[in-house]
Amino acid sequence: MFKKILNCLIDHPFLTSLFAADFFILLFHRPPFFFSVLMLGALMAMCMYFGQKLALFKN
């Protein structure tokens, strides 16, 4: 399972770097409220995209 996640992140380097940068900015920095809501929305959209691509528990 971990190898499948890692391979998906390596296959999409631009989205992975956006995801990591967005996550760490929201985690360690307090941007203005409206900007942080937009960033959180982008983070959730990327999580849903990666969830669709991975389908880890697909039978």
Backbone as CSV, one residue per row, in Angstrom:
resi,resn,N_x,N_y,N_z,CA_x,CA_y,CA_z,C_x,C_y,C_z
1,MET,0.831,-1.187,0.000,0.000,0.000,0.000,0.879,1.255,0.000
2,PHE,1.933,1.253,0.837,2.807,2.413,0.899,3.516,2.635,-0.428
3,LYS,3.904,1.535,-1.086,4.580,1.649,-2.378,3.644,2.236,-3.430
4,LYS,2.362,1.882,-3.377,1.391,2.416,-4.329,1.207,3.930,-4.139
5,ILE,1.165,4.369,-2.901,1.042,5.804,-2.606,2.282,6.544,-3.081
6,LEU,3.446,5.997,-2.770,4.697,6.635,-3.159,4.839,6.715,-4.673
7,ASN,4.458,5.662,-5.382,4.525,5.681,-6.844,3.584,6.722,-7.441
8,CYS,2.408,6.880,-6.878,1.467,7.893,-7.373,2.023,9.298,-7.149
9,LEU,2.640,9.534,-5.996,3.213,10.847,-5.720,4.402,11.131,-6.631
10,ILE,5.180,10.114,-6.956,6.322,10.301,-7.861,5.835,10.530,-9.286
11,ASP,4.742,9.895,-9.677,4.210,10.061,-11.031,3.639,11.447,-11.282
12,HIS,3.247,12.155,-10.234,2.670,13.503,-10.358,3.496,14.490,-9.537
13,PRO,4.697,14.848,-9.991,5.576,15.694,-9.163,5.051,17.106,-8.945
14,PHE,4.380,17.687,-9.940,3.869,19.047,-9.774,2.769,19.085,-8.717
15,LEU,1.830,18.149,-8.788,0.764,18.105,-7.793,1.290,17.752,-6.415
16,THR,2.294,16.902,-6.352,2.883,16.536,-5.071,3.563,17.732,-4.419
17,SER,4.282,18.518,-5.207,4.940,19.695,-4.638,3.917,20.742,-4.214
18,LEU,2.848,20.908,-4.995,1.777,21.824,-4.576,1.125,21.353,-3.290
19,PHE,0.868,20.056,-3.209,0.249,19.482,-2.018,1.118,19.695,-0.784
20,ALA,2.405,19.392,-0.908,3.315,19.534,0.235,3.455,21.001,0.648
21,ALA,3.628,21.886,-0.329,3.775,23.307,-0.007,2.512,23.853,0.645
22,ASP,1.354,23.507,0.103,0.082,23.965,0.652,-0.116,23.436,2.070
23,PHE,0.190,22.171,2.276,0.023,21.558,3.589,0.910,22.222,4.638
24,PHE,2.190,22.421,4.308,3.103,22.998,5.283,2.858,24.480,5.516
25,ILE,2.390,25.203,4.510,2.035,26.608,4.728,0.850,26.699,5.684
26,LEU,-0.153,25.861,5.481,-1.304,25.890,6.377,-0.951,25.372,7.770
27,LEU,0.009,24.463,7.866,0.379,23.889,9.153,1.223,24.838,9.995
28,PHE,2.208,25.516,9.376,3.169,26.309,10.142,3.014,27.821,10.008
29,HIS,2.133,28.281,9.164,1.986,29.715,8.928,0.507,30.065,8.999
30,ARG,0.193,31.246,9.457,-1.204,31.677,9.550,-1.499,32.725,8.483
31,PRO,-1.889,32.279,7.261,-2.246,33.258,6.238,-3.581,33.917,6.590
32,PRO,-3.938,35.004,5.910,-5.237,35.624,6.148,-6.377,34.619,5.945
33,PHE,-7.494,34.861,6.607,-8.579,33.888,6.661,-9.080,33.481,5.277
34,PHE,-9.374,34.443,4.420,-9.928,34.113,3.103,-8.931,33.297,2.277
35,PHE,-7.657,33.676,2.343,-6.622,32.942,1.614,-6.456,31.530,2.161
36,SER,-6.554,31.379,3.486,-6.417,30.042,4.055,-7.619,29.167,3.700
37,VAL,-8.806,29.747,3.544,-9.969,28.970,3.099,-9.769,28.495,1.666
38,LEU,-9.238,29.362,0.812,-8.942,28.955,-0.561,-7.879,27.855,-0.600
39,MET,-6.859,27.994,0.218,-5.805,26.982,0.252,-6.334,25.652,0.790
40,LEU,-7.210,25.713,1.777,-7.794,24.489,2.318,-8.673,23.811,1.280
41,GLY,-9.403,24.591,0.499,-10.204,24.029,-0.584,-9.333,23.359,-1.630
42,ALA,-8.210,23.986,-1.973,-7.277,23.381,-2.934,-6.673,22.106,-2.368
43,LEU,-6.366,22.111,-1.077,-5.804,20.922,-0.439,-6.809,19.772,-0.454
44,MET,-8.070,20.064,-0.186,-9.096,19.015,-0.218,-9.308,18.501,-1.635
45,ALA,-9.252,19.388,-2.626,-9.400,18.945,-4.015,-8.253,18.026,-4.424
46,MET,-7.032,18.360,-4.011,-5.900,17.491,-4.328,-6.011,16.152,-3.606
47,CYS,-6.493,16.162,-2.376,-6.683,14.902,-1.651,-7.722,14.031,-2.343
48,MET,-8.798,14.638,-2.824,-9.818,13.852,-3.533,-9.266,13.323,-4.845
49,TYR,-8.451,14.104,-5.543,-7.846,13.647,-6.790,-6.923,12.458,-6.537
50,PHE,-6.049,12.595,-5.546,-5.142,11.491,-5.240,-5.919,10.269,-4.750
51,GLY,-7.004,10.469,-4.034,-7.833,9.345,-3.600,-8.463,8.614,-4.775
52,GLN,-8.896,9.358,-5.786,-9.447,8.746,-6.990,-8.372,7.975,-7.747
53,LYS,-7.176,8.578,-7.866,-6.105,7.933,-8.617,-5.602,6.672,-7.920
54,LEU,-5.544,6.696,-6.595,-4.991,5.557,-5.879,-5.972,4.392,-5.762
55,ALA,-7.196,4.664,-5.342,-8.213,3.626,-5.122,-7.586,2.446,-4.364
56,LEU,-7.049,2.723,-3.190,-6.309,1.726,-2.427,-7.155,0.509,-2.037
57,PHE,-8.389,0.744,-1.678,-9.212,-0.345,-1.171,-10.239,-0.811,-2.182
58,LYS,-9.913,-0.644,-3.471,-10.799,-1.081,-4.519,-10.760,-2.599,-4.614
59,ASN,-11.933,-3.203,-4.635,-11.992,-4.679,-4.700,-11.994,-5.173,-6.101
